């Protein structure tokens, strides 16, 4: 990812703001697959934590 690329949540589309609270920045979740790196914002990660931990395909979330 280049310097100008801002991570965006794949579920809701919100962007990771580098100027926000460091605790919020750490709450973002990433997944690296053959399709590339996918990001989840803290709210979407919290809403889908059981599916993530159970390694369910994201279409079941």
C-alpha positions in Angstrom: 0.0 0.0 0.0 1.4 3.4 -1.0 1.6 6.4 1.3 -1.4 8.1 -0.4 -3.6 5.0 0.0 -6.0 5.4 2.9 -7.4 2.0 4.2 -11.2 1.7 3.8 -13.6 -0.7 5.5 -14.7 -3.4 3.1 -18.1 -3.6 4.8 -19.3 0.0 5.4 -16.8 2.1 3.3 -15.5 4.3 6.2 -11.9 5.5 5.9 -9.2 5.1 8.5 -8.3 8.6 9.5 -4.6 8.8 10.5 -5.3 11.8 12.8 -7.8 10.0 15.0 -7.2 8.6 18.4 -4.4 6.0 18.5 -6.7 3.5 20.3 -9.2 3.7 17.4 -6.4 3.2 14.8 -5.3 0.0 16.6 -8.9 -1.3 16.6 -8.9 -1.6 12.8 -8.7 -5.2 11.6 -6.9 -6.5 8.5 -7.1 -9.7 6.5 -4.5 -10.7 4.0 -5.7 -13.0 1.2 -4.7 -13.8 -2.3 -7.1 -11.0 -3.3 -5.0 -8.5 -1.3 -5.3 -6.7 2.0 -8.9 -6.1 3.3 -9.6 -3.7 6.2 -12.5 -3.7 8.7 -13.3 -0.6 10.8 -13.8 -1.1 14.6 -17.6 -1.1 14.4 -17.8 -3.7 11.6 -15.1 -5.8 13.3 -17.0 -5.8 16.6 -20.3 -6.6 14.8 -18.8 -9.6 13.0 -16.2 -10.9 15.5 -17.8 -14.3 15.8 -17.7 -14.9 12.1 -14.2 -13.6 11.9 -12.9 -15.8 14.8 -14.9 -18.8 13.4 -13.2 -18.2 10.0 -16.6 -18.1 8.3 -16.6 -16.8 4.7 -17.5 -13.1 4.8 -20.7 -13.8 2.7 -22.1 -15.5 5.9 -21.5 -12.5 8.2 
